[in-house]
Amino acid sequence: MSHHGPHYVHEAAKAVEKLPALAEKKDPSTAAILGFLFGPLGIGIYFKSKADFCWCLGLLIGLTIVIPGVGLLPGWLFSAAYGYHRANKSNEKLMTKSELVRD
C-alpha cells in the first residue's frame, strides 16, 4: 500500500480552504451524508458547484491510482469528509463576510 494517499488528501484539504465561499450557507452534516451516499455527484449537486464536483472526482480518481486495488474506498469516503469540511469553511467565510458588511 502506498504512503502517498494521506499526503494527497492533506494537500487537497489545504486547497479546499482557499476556495471561495459558496453562494449560501450549507449544512455540513447534509453535505457529508450526500457525499457518502452519492460521492462526487452528491457534493456537486448539493453545493451547486462544478468546481466541488471536480475536486471530489479528481481525488477519487487520484486515490484510485495512488492506492491501487483499494483506493476507490477512501476516495469515495473522501467525498463525505470533503463535503463536511467544505461546508464548514464556506459557512465561516460567509459569516465573516456578513460581519464585515454590518460594520
C-alpha positions in Angstrom: 0.0 0.0 0.0 1.3 3.4 -0.9 2.1 6.1 1.7 1.2 8.9 -0.8 -2.6 8.6 -0.2 -2.7 10.5 3.1 -0.3 13.2 1.7 -2.6 13.6 -1.3 -5.7 14.1 0.9 -3.9 16.5 3.2 -2.8 18.7 0.3 -6.4 18.6 -1.0 -7.7 19.8 2.4 -5.4 22.8 2.3 -6.6 23.6 -1.2 -10.2 23.5 -0.1 -9.6 26.2 2.4 -8.5 28.5 -0.5 -11.8 28.1 -2.4 -14.3 31.0 -2.3 -17.4 30.7 -0.1 -20.4 29.1 -1.6 -23.4 31.3 -2.6 -25.3 30.3 0.6 -24.9 28.6 3.9 -24.8 24.8 3.7 -25.3 22.2 6.4 -22.1 20.2 6.9 -23.9 17.0 8.1 -26.1 17.0 5.0 -23.1 17.6 2.8 -21.3 14.6 4.5 -24.3 12.3 4.1 -24.8 13.2 0.4 -21.0 12.8 -0.2 -21.1 9.4 1.5 -24.2 8.2 -0.4 -23.6 9.7 -3.8 -19.9 10.6 -3.9 -18.7 13.5 -6.0 -22.1 13.8 -7.7 -23.9 14.4 -4.4 -21.4 17.1 -3.5 -21.7 18.8 -6.8 -25.5 18.8 -6.8 -25.8 19.9 -3.1 -23.2 22.7 -3.4 -24.4 23.6 -7.0 -20.8 23.7 -7.9 -18.9 22.2 -10.8 -15.6 23.0 -9.0 -16.5 21.0 -5.9 -17.7 18.1 -8.1 -14.4 18.2 -10.0 -12.3 18.3 -6.8 -14.1 15.2 -5.4 -14.0 13.4 -8.7 -10.3 14.2 -9.1 -9.4 13.0 -5.7 -11.5 9.8 -6.2 -9.6 9.1 -9.4 -6.3 10.1 -7.9 -6.6 7.9 -4.8 -7.7 5.0 -7.0 -4.5 5.4 -9.0 -2.2 6.2 -6.0 -3.5 3.3 -3.9 -4.1 0.5 -6.4 -6.8 -2.0 -5.6 -8.2 -0.3 -2.5 -8.1 3.5 -3.4 -11.7 3.6 -4.5 -13.0 3.2 -1.0 -11.0 6.0 0.6 -11.6 8.1 -2.5 -15.4 7.6 -2.1 -15.3 8.3 1.6 -13.3 11.4 1.0 -16.4 12.9 -0.7 -18.1 12.8 2.7 -15.2 14.3 4.5 -14.7 16.9 1.8 -18.4 17.9 1.9 -18.3 18.4 5.7 -15.1 20.4 5.7 -16.0 22.5 2.7 -19.4 23.4 4.1 -17.8 24.4 7.4 -15.1 26.5 5.8 -17.6 28.2 3.4 -20.0 29.0 6.3 -17.1 30.6 8.2 -16.3 32.7 5.2 -19.9 33.7 4.8 -20.2 34.7 8.5 -17.0 36.8 8.3 -18.3 38.4 5.1 -21.6 39.3 6.7 -19.9 40.7 9.8 -17.8 43.0 7.5 -20.9 44.2 5.7 -22.6 45.0 9.0 -19.7 47.1 10.3 
